[in-house]
Amino acid sequence: SESLWAQGNRLAEQRPHHLNMVRAGECASVVMLYEHHLPEPARDEFKALGFALPLLADDRYAPLPGETDGEVLEAYESYMMETSCFTCHVQSSSASESTFTWPAEANWTANGYGYVPFWCSSLGDCHDSSYYSNPTPGKAKGWYSDSGGWEIIWHESCDVTDWDASWPSDSQCSEYWDTDGTVYMHFPDDDFCCIGYSTEAESNLGAMPRVTRYWPDLCTSAGTEEYSGDFYNGTANKFTMDAGGIKFFYYALDDGTPVAQGEGATYDKDDNWNYGVPFPLYHEYESFQETTFPSDYFQVPEVCASTTNWCPNP
């Protein structure tokens, strides 16, 4: 908000060593607002006026030892809120491990709700309100390695015709989250691949590493709640996080087994379908198992390694 920005700007003026932290938080906030809160007409106006989105910082910031006064801590809290979405993708070990920390490697199955890919362009069904009037799940599977720095997520139905009408639609695909933050969309039935995230992508979000195993520990505990879903009905622990106005939620059993996770305009997965932006997205886990993958398990498909097709975050 404007008050938070004014607070941060004042701190940067008084203590210049915090300038990078304040700037990183405000830049992340602008990108998140543009990506998840502006409808297409507003984006078009933004572009027509010649504005450019800021780049995102690679570094993480914190108060200096001994800086415990309220102004610094409030500014740091604001910075963490503005960048928390990216924290889950770049932080690897600073959080404390708990019962809810994910294992170093795991595989899972789930029902997925929301558009695939989740960064669909402004021409896609994710901007069509009729898509949300009758949400139906699609099967999903995941192979996750925090230790290896990669992730694979398979979906039974994907659509990249937003970027090119001749590209695959309603076809199975897999997201390959590579160790360098490149994310490929692979369509095996169509022998097709495009790049969604990369340091070279036409998007200021750039590369996007896989989510850290500590991400549940970076959330705020919201106590327990009676959960009703596709595969589980009963009491579950709830965790929440606000990142630039996007509400992230996560449910898990007492032993740490994931129940569901997602994001939207609220922390309520069902209520989110009443809003068009931010776009509802969540998984209902059917199974989640710790495992160990061979060192050569993750292999980027050949068609992806050589692709020149781009389907970047808009």
Secondary structure, DSSP 4 states (H G I P E B T S, - for coil): -HHHHHHHHHHHHH-GGGHHHHHHHHHHHHHHHHHHH--HHHHHHHHHTT--PPPPPSS---PPTT--SHHHHHHHHHHHHHHHHHHHHH--SSSPP-TTSPPSEEEEEEEEES-SSTT--TTSGGG-GGGGSS---EEEEEEEETTTTEEEEEEEEEE-TTT-TTS-EEEEEEEEE-TTS-EEEEEGGGTEEEEEE-TTSSSTT---PPPPTTHHHHSEEEEEEEEE-SS-EEEEEEEEEEETTEEEEEEE-TT--EEEEEEESSS-TTGGGG-SSSPPEEEEEEEEEE----TT-----HHHHT---B----
